[in-house]
Amino acid sequence: MLDETGGRTGNADAPAIAKRLVAARLRGEPLAAFPGRLPPDLPAAYAAQEAAIASWPDTVAGWKVGLIGPQLASTFHQDRLAGPIFRASVRVALPGQPTRFPVYVGGFAAVEGEFLLKVGRDAPARQLDWTPEQARDLVDAVHVGIETAGSPLATINELGPCAIVSDFGNNAGLIVGPELDGWRTRPVTEWRCETFIEGRRVGRGDGSVPPGGPFESLRFLLGLNARRGRPLRAGDWVSTGAITGVHDIAAGQTARVVFDDAAELVCRADPFRAAAATAADGVSR
């Protein structure tokens, strides 16, 4: 495969790491520690992610983009990371009722209010470098939504970017809300939202919170995935980064994310059940 700078890379541990992470996710089995040696760098971590994607019993419907904190960004020479979102884990929010989603009991679970980009046409496979303006031109629609972050590994965020990348970017699904009106002309500072867990406000922010905004996240992803041989396709969802922060949630709890006048999304965390792991409750691309 290609690393995030376009160079060739490999990871002899990748198949074993991927096998253990995938098995834990499919069974809902919590992991007390990272399964094997932690990849030493992002190229090795993406090699493990590729091996896991190849063995996951579903197709990729989009990608999440997450931030790497400033201190670690200087170490890894990158301020963002990415992971796949699978078709069966994409859920459409229905008006007036909470969207239920599974969490790994004993693992990690969180909700993140985000702005979701819908890719309007295939990205050129050979274009490795993009500007935010070129990335924006590829977008067909912007929706409000929630990334349901999750992993069988409770310490995934503490272990850092290489663990996160290895395990699907710490993604466990996507909740898609309505389209954001006027997104083509409204500045991202006016794309506002706030998040509540069990009725308590835990964060607020706007579209400028991820450095450079959502289209910078898309620019990053377009280049990364072109180098991986996975150019974005028409219909792909891109979750562009947490606006109000990453907020832990436990089975049985409810979260509410309010996007100013655009929408109010409510979701409820349910304990993961292995039988539902590949349930066709998603939406088509």
Helices and strands as residue ranges (DSSP letters): H 14-27, H 42-55, E 60-67, H 70-76, E 80-86, G 87-89, E 90-92, E 99-103, E 108-119, H 132-137, E 139-151, H 156-159, H 161-166, G 168-170, E 171-179, G 188-190, E 192-197, E 200-206, H 214-227, E 237-239, E 247-248, E 254-259, E 263-271, G 274-276
